[in-house]
Amino acid sequence: MKLKLKRLIIDAGKSIALIDKSTAAKLDAYVGDRLILSFNGRKSTCIVDIVSSSLGSNELYCSIDVLEYLKLKPGNLVNVNLAPEPISKEFISKKMIGKELSKKEIYSIIEDISKNSLTEAEISYFVLGVYQKGMSFRETLDLTEAMYKTGKILKWNKNLKVVDKHCIGGIPGNRTTPIVVSICASAGLTMPKTSSRAITSAAGTADTIETIAKVDFPISELKKIVSKTGACLAWGGSLGMAPSDDKLIRIERLLDLDPESQLIASIISKKLAAGSKYVLIDIPCGEGAKVTKSEAIKLKSKFEKVCKAFKLNVTILITDGQQPIGNGIGPVLEMIDVLRVLKRENSPLDLEKKSLLLSGKILEIAGKANSGEGYSLARRILESGDAHKKFEQIIAAQGKNKNTLKTGKFFHSILANKSGVIKKISNHDINHMSRLLGCPTDKSAGIYLFKHVKEKVSSKDKLLTFYSESDKKLKEAINYYKSHKTFVF
């Protein structure tokens, strides 16, 4: 059946086609079914939604991602057919009951996720199945390979030392990446850093960089940026590398889950797709982190085994993740912290030290510094101002915007109700309250943290300041704080 595209901007974050009731009846389609849309030799699978007005029987609306992929314009005639149910649904059911999946079955699931052939509900079942039943080492390898090979792959000159780093996340304010990238690129390393958006935390690197510059690029433009500056700070979702990953991440964010096998596959598949030769992985651990110390040691071993299978040179650091890092939590506030470190202006020392630790290790494994001397080299680069200059060069190449780093217009400070020494700060509470305030969607929302563990506090000292663009969201965060023990004295 041919339908005429009608103009309507729908940014749903997923592939949707809207048709009227009479068209749905002719196609024998119901809400939630799949349609295959074809135009000029390209195909896209969409989820059906039905409208009762505004569309004629020979018309349809499409979400933005479908328009862009099929290169459609209003008035184009699109071939529309009911899509068969993907066989990968059977394999998801198999994982849900705890059975091991074959390589072919894993590829089938990942390919269908990449092509939008599975609904959000079906992807959710897959995420839950992996979370509850786990995956064998062989399954994790196959999942990594499937995610990596079903997308685009960056290729670089063989003489370049291409490096990368990744943190498994979960620690509020841990925005080391922009600093590490700036230091390492200043030292002559190539660092095409692609990052995800936040899953369970207040902000991801892409969310933070987006406060001052563009982060979504096609591969051709990204390669020009890296060629010019030696690095980039981009969002991986726009590049077509490991395309299933961002769809999985969107579901993981909704479910507030981060299954271990998918975490490993997500990180390693993107490093392979980015053409990295040397990779540093940061695993924060401890009470309030994603993993305990013993779990971190086991996860380190799994990362090393997976990387060995793909012949990827990897170094794993297990770091202290028992409290937030820096002062700012949320995209704008974290960017302010990053700039304070780079500009050498009242730098948050914990964020600075961790950034130097990670940078130093990368400089060592890539041969820019002798063993044990990377930290001091990283510090010299930071103190000289070269890292800040490199950061500004990267941001300019990515298209620096004219926005000012403003915090939310509604704010409220939390004061200590007694004196003492802080023994614990709940990472979970800080992340959760940040998201209640509007992070990461509202870039100006977040929390400014005045105190850290082991610091002395007097009664009435400021502990936190909440920022939000919504008075209602601000009150929700305040009420949550009142009913939880975020700080332990």
N, C-alpha and C positions, 0 to 999 in steps of 0.2 A: 504494500500500500504506500502511495506517495502522499506526503503531507507537507504543507507549506509552513515554513518557519515564520512565526510571528514574534515581533520584538518585545522582550521583557527581560530585565536584568534579574537573574536569580543566582545569588552566590550562596549555594547551599553547602559547600564543602564536600559535595559528592555528586555523582552523575545522576541527574533526574530529567525525565521527560514528562511534561504535563499534556494530557489530551482530554477531550470532552467525553461525556458518557456514551454518545452514539459511536464515536470512533473506538472507544474501549470495547463496546459490544461487538463491533465488526471484527476486531482483533482477538476477541475472547480474552481480553486482558483485565486483570483486577489490580487494585492498589497493592504495590509491593512486588508485582510480577516484573519480569525483565523484558526490555525491548532491545533489539539490535537496530541501531541507526546507521545507515550507509550513505556516504556522499563522496563522489569523486575518488572512489577506490579505497576510502578509509572507513573503518567501522568502529563504533563505540557501543558498549552495552550500558543501558540506563535502567534505572528503577522507575516504574510507572507511578504517577500520581494522577488523580482525576479531578477536573474542575467542572463545575456546573454552569458556569457562565464565562463570558469574555473570549471563548474560543469557538470557532466554527467546526463543523464536522470534518473539514479537510485541513485543519491547522494544528500546530503544536508549539509549546514553549520548551526551551532547553536551558539547563543550568550552564553557567559560564564555562566550566571545564569542558563540557561537551562542545560548546560553540568554538572554543579555542582549538580543541583537538581536531575537530572535523573541518575547521576553518569555514564556519557557516556565517551567512549574513541573512538578515530579514528578507523574506521572499524566496529564498532557496527552496527547491523541492527535495525533500529527504525521503529515502526509502526506509520504511518502518515495518519491522516484522517482529512477531512474538519470538523471544529467544527460548531455546530449550533449557531445562534445568541443568546446571553444571554437575558433572559427575563427582566433582570434588566435594559436594555436600555429603556424599557417602563416606568419604575419607575423614571429614570433620567429625561425623558421628562415631567413626571408628576410634578416633583419638579421645572423644568424650568418654568412652567406656574403658579407656586405658590401654588400648592395643597399640603396638608399635607400627609406625607408618613406613612404607617403602620409599625409596628415593623418588620413584615415579609418582607416587601419591602426594608427596610433599611438593614436588614441582607443580603438580596439577593444582594444588591449593594456592600456591604462591602466584602462579600464572593467572589464575582466575581472580585473585585479589588485585593484581596489577591491571587487569583488563576491566575492572569494575563489574565482573560477572557474579560477584557474591554481594548479598545485602549486608548492611551493618550488623544485623542480628546474626547472620551466619558467620561473619568474621568474629563477632563476640564469642560465639560458641567455640571457635577455634582457639582464641586467646584463653578462654576459661579452661578448655581441654588441656592445653599446654601447661597452664598454671597449676591445675589440680592434679594432673597425671604425670607431668614432666615429660622429658624426652631423653632418649639414650644419647650417648656420645655420637654414635653414627647418625642418628636423626638430626642432632645439632649441626653436624658437619653438612649434611644434605640440605638443611634449612638455610645455612649460611650460603652455600653454593647457589641454591635456587634464588635467593634474594639478590645475590650479586650478579648472577648471569642473566636474569630476566630484565635487566636495565642497561643503561648506557655506562660505558667505562672510559675514564680519562686516561690518556696516554701522554707521557712526557719524554723529553730527551733523556736518553740513558745516562748521560753524564751528570744529570741533576740529582742532588741529594734531597729526595722528596720525603718530608717528615709529617707526622700527624700526632695528635694527642686526643684522648677522650677520657671523660669522667663518667662513671656509671650513674652519677646524679644523686638527688635526694637531699643535698646539703644546701640550706638557704644561703644566698649571697656568694656562692663559690664561683665567682665569675673570673676565673684565672685565664681562660682561653684568649681573649683579646690581648692581654699582656704577654702571654707566652708566645703567641703568633708574632707580635711586634718585635720581641727580643730575638727570636730565632731567625726571622726574616732579615733583621739588621745584621746578623752574623753570617749571612750569605746562604742560608738554607732556604729551600722552596717548601712552602707550607700552604697548600690549597685547602684551607680548613672549611669543611661543610658541617653544619650543625643542625640538629633537630630543634623544634620548638619544645616548650615545657611539656612534660608528661604529668608529673605529680607535684612539681615545685612551682615557685612563683614566676620563674622566667627561665628560658633557655638562652643560649648565646645568640641565636637568631632573633629572639624577641628583644634582647637587649641592644644589639647592634642596630636593629630597625628603628630605634628611637632617634638615630642621627644619620642613617644612610639606608640606601636600598640594599636588600639582601637576596632578592630573587632574580636569577639570571639564567639565560640559556647557556649551555656548555661553551659555545663559541665565544660569548662575551666574557665568561668567567676565565677562560684561558688567556684572553687578552689582558685582563686585570692581573692575573698571576705573572704573565710575561713582563708586565710593566713594573710591578711592585715586589714580586717574589712571593706573594701570599694573597689570600682573600679571607673574608669572614662572611660566608654565604649560607643561605638556607638550602639544605640538601633537597627539599621537596620539590623545588622548581627545576631541578637538573635532569630528572629522569633516571638518576642512579638509584638502584635498589628501590624502585617505585612502590613496591608493596609495603615498604617499611613505614612510610608516613601514614598510610592507611591503617596499618596495625597500631601505630602510635596514637592515632586519633581515637581508636577504640580503647586502647589501654588507658588513655587519659580519662575517658568517660567512666571506665570501670575502676579507676584508681589502682590498676595492677601493672606489674612489670615482670612477667615471667622470665626466669633465669635463661632458658634456652633462647628465647626471643631477644633478650637483652644482649647475649653474646653474639647471636647471628646479626642483629641490627648493627652493632658496633663494627664487627669484623667485615661484614659485607660492604659497608660504606668505605672502610679503609681500603679494601681491595679495589672497589670501584673508583676510588680517588687516585689510584696508582701509587699509593704510598709504599716506601721501602723500609722506613723505620717508624715504629709506632710506640708511643708511651700511653699506657692505660692507668688511670688513677682510680683506685678502689677505696673510697672513704669507708671506715668501719667504726663500730662502737655503738653504744646505746643511743638510739635516735637516728642512726644511719640505716641505709637499706639492708646492710649485712653486719653481723657480728664479726669479731676478729677471726674466729674459727671458720665462719662461712666465707670470709674474705680470702683466707688461705686456700680453701677448696676452690673458690671461684678463680683465683689466680692460676691455679694448676689447670683448670679447664680452659681458660683463655690461652695459656701457653701451648696446650695440646692442640687446640683448634688452629692457632697461628702456625704451629709447626707443620700441620697438615697442609696448609696453604703456602708454606715457605715464606712467611711474613716475619720479619725481624721485629720482635716485640719485647718491651720491658714493662713490667708491672710494678707499680708502687702501691703499697698499702699505707694509707694515711689516716690521720685522726679525723673522724667525722662525727664527733659527739656534740658539736654545737655549730651554730651558723658562723660563716666567715665573712669578714667585712662588717660594714654598718648598714648598707642599703640592701633591702630585699624587695625585688620587683624591677621591671625593665629600666625605668628612668633612674631610680635610686642606685641600681647596680652599675649603670653607665657612669653615674657621678663618681662612684668609688673607683672604677677603672681609670677614669681621667685623673683622679687625685693621685693614683699610683704613678701613672705615666708622666704627669706634669711635675711630680715631686712636691705636691702641695698637701701637707697634712695627711699623708698616705695612711690608710688602714694597714697596720703592720702585719696582721695575720694574713691578709690577702696578698700583701707584697711578698712576704716570706714564702708562702706556698707557691706563688707564681715563679719566684726565683728558683725554688727547689725543682719544679717541673721543667722549667727552661734549661736549667743547668744539666739535668739528666739527659734531655734531648740533645744538647750540645755535645755531651760526652758520647752518646751512642752513635751519633752521626759523624764523629771524628773531628769536631770543631774544638774540642777541649780534651785534655788528658783526664783519666779517671780521677775523680775527687776535685777537679779544678773547674768544673762547669758552673757551679754556683757563683764563684767569684767573677768569672767571665760574664755571666748573666747580669750580675750586679753592676759591673763596670759599664755594660751597654745601657742599662736602665739609668744609672747616675749621669751618664754623658748626655742624655737627652735624645740619643739616637733611636731608642725604642719609640718615644713619643713622635718623633719625626716620621718614622716608618708607619706608625698607626695612622697619622694624619694623611700620609700618602695613600694608604690602602683605602681609607674612608673617602678621600677625594676621587679615587679611581672608581669606587662603587657608586658615587653620586651622593655626595653629602647634602643633606636637606637643610632647610633654614629654620627648622623647629628649635625652640629653646627647651632645655630640660626642666620642665615644670612638674612639680608634684601635684597631687590631687587637691581640688579646691576645698574639700571637706577634710578636716584633720582633728585628731584627738590624741593627747599624750597620756600615757599610763605611768603613774608614779608609784614608787616603792612604798609599801604600807609599814615597813619596818627596816631597821638597819641590819647589816650582816654581810656575809661573803656568799656570792652566788656559787652554788654547787652544781647546778644543772639548768640547762635551757632546752626546752623541748623543740627539736627540729620539726616534728610533726605538727605541733601547734602553730609554729611560725609559718610553715608552708600553708597550712589550712587557713589561717587567718588572712594571709596574703591573698589567697584565692577568693575568700569571702569578700575582700575589699575590691576585687575586680581583676586581679592579675591572672594570666598575663595579657588578657585582651585589652584592658585599660592600662596603657603603658605608664601612666602617671600614678597608678595605684601602688600601694606597697607599705612597707614598714621600715622605719629607721630605728636601728638597734643601738642603744647608747652603752650597754654594758655586756660584758662577756663573762664566762665561767672564771672563777678565782678572783674576780674583781670585788672590791669592797663597795658597799652601797649604804648610803644613809637614808633614813626615812624621808620621803618626799622627793628623792632623786628621780629623774626621768629614767624609765627603763626602755620604753618604746614610744614612738609616735606613729599612729596609723594615718594613712592618706588614701582617699578615695574620691572618685567623681560622683559618687552617690551617697547621700545622707543615709539612706536605708541600708546600704551595704556597710557603711561605717558602723552603724548601730549593731548590725549582725556580728561584726568582728569584736566589738566591745563586749557584747553579751557572751560570746564564746570565751573571751579571755576571763570574764568573771566566773565562769563555771568550770574552768580548767586551771591546773597548776603548771603554767608555762615556765615559771621560774621557781627553782627550789633553793632556799637559803640555808 
